[in-house]
Amino acid sequence: MFWDYIKYVHEQCGSDLNAECSEYAHKRVEGLDWKQTNECVEDTWSSPNKEDWTKKGITNDYIDRDVLYWARYGSNLFPSVVINNQTYRG
């Protein structure tokens, strides 16, 4: 479902990813639930108030983990995959 969603979003929205496009993609990919996805995303912020995410000091566990991963493997620079702690680019 994730890859179907990603493919659809990139085909239909390009780099203009926003909530409207994401919600539309959810309706097109069987098995995705927009409400459930939003609840999951909201639960990743350190503040229980979803409106606070722009304030200094508010963190997101998933984003922070990705930033550390990217720093370790350099996978944010190019299309890449990490296999057995080795980064392969291409």
C-alpha positions as CSV (number, residue, x, y, z in Angstrom):
1,M,0.0,0.0,0.0
2,F,2.8,2.4,0.9
3,W,4.5,2.1,-2.5
4,D,1.2,2.4,-4.3
5,Y,0.5,5.6,-2.4
6,I,4.0,7.0,-3.1
7,K,3.7,6.2,-6.8
8,Y,0.3,7.8,-7.1
9,V,1.3,10.9,-5.2
10,H,4.4,11.5,-7.3
11,E,2.5,10.8,-10.5
12,Q,-0.4,13.1,-9.7
13,C,1.2,15.8,-7.5
14,G,4.8,15.9,-8.4
15,S,6.7,18.0,-5.8
16,D,3.5,19.8,-4.7
17,L,2.7,17.3,-1.9
18,N,0.1,18.7,0.4
19,A,-2.8,17.4,2.6
20,E,-5.3,17.6,-0.3
21,C,-3.2,15.5,-2.6
22,S,-2.4,13.0,0.1
23,E,-6.1,12.7,1.0
24,Y,-7.0,12.2,-2.6
25,A,-4.3,9.4,-2.9
26,H,-5.7,7.7,0.1
27,K,-9.0,7.4,-1.6
28,R,-7.4,5.8,-4.7
29,V,-5.3,3.2,-2.9
30,E,-7.3,0.3,-1.6
31,G,-6.9,-0.3,2.2
32,L,-5.7,3.2,3.2
33,D,-7.7,5.1,5.7
34,W,-7.1,8.9,5.8
35,K,-8.4,9.3,9.4
36,Q,-6.2,6.5,10.6
37,T,-3.1,7.8,8.8
38,N,-3.7,11.3,10.4
39,E,-4.0,9.8,13.8
40,C,-0.8,7.9,13.4
41,V,1.0,11.1,12.2
42,E,-0.3,13.2,15.0
43,D,0.9,10.6,17.5
44,T,4.5,11.0,16.3
45,W,4.9,14.6,17.6
46,S,6.2,15.2,21.1
47,S,3.3,17.7,21.8
48,P,-0.2,16.4,22.2
49,N,-1.5,19.5,20.5
50,K,-1.1,19.0,16.8
51,E,-1.1,22.8,16.2
52,D,2.1,23.1,18.3
53,W,4.4,21.3,15.8
54,T,5.8,24.5,14.4
55,K,7.0,25.7,17.8
56,K,10.6,25.5,18.9
57,G,11.5,22.3,20.9
58,I,8.7,20.2,19.4
59,T,10.1,17.0,18.1
60,N,9.0,14.1,15.9
61,D,10.4,10.7,16.7
62,Y,10.1,9.4,13.1
63,I,11.7,12.4,11.5
64,D,14.5,12.5,14.1
65,R,15.2,8.8,13.5
66,D,15.3,9.4,9.7
67,V,17.7,12.3,10.1
68,L,20.1,10.2,12.1
69,Y,19.8,7.4,9.5
70,W,20.5,9.8,6.7
71,A,23.6,11.2,8.5
72,R,24.9,7.7,9.1
73,Y,24.4,6.3,5.6
74,G,24.2,9.3,3.4
75,S,21.0,8.0,1.9
76,N,19.4,11.5,1.7
77,L,21.8,12.5,-1.0
78,F,20.9,10.2,-3.9
79,P,18.5,7.4,-4.6
80,S,20.0,4.6,-2.4
81,V,19.3,1.6,-0.4
82,V,21.2,0.3,2.7
83,I,22.0,-3.5,2.8
84,N,24.0,-4.9,5.6
85,N,25.0,-1.4,6.8
86,Q,26.4,-0.6,3.3
87,T,24.9,2.2,1.2
88,Y,24.3,1.5,-2.5
89,R,23.5,4.4,-4.7
90,G,22.1,4.5,-8.2
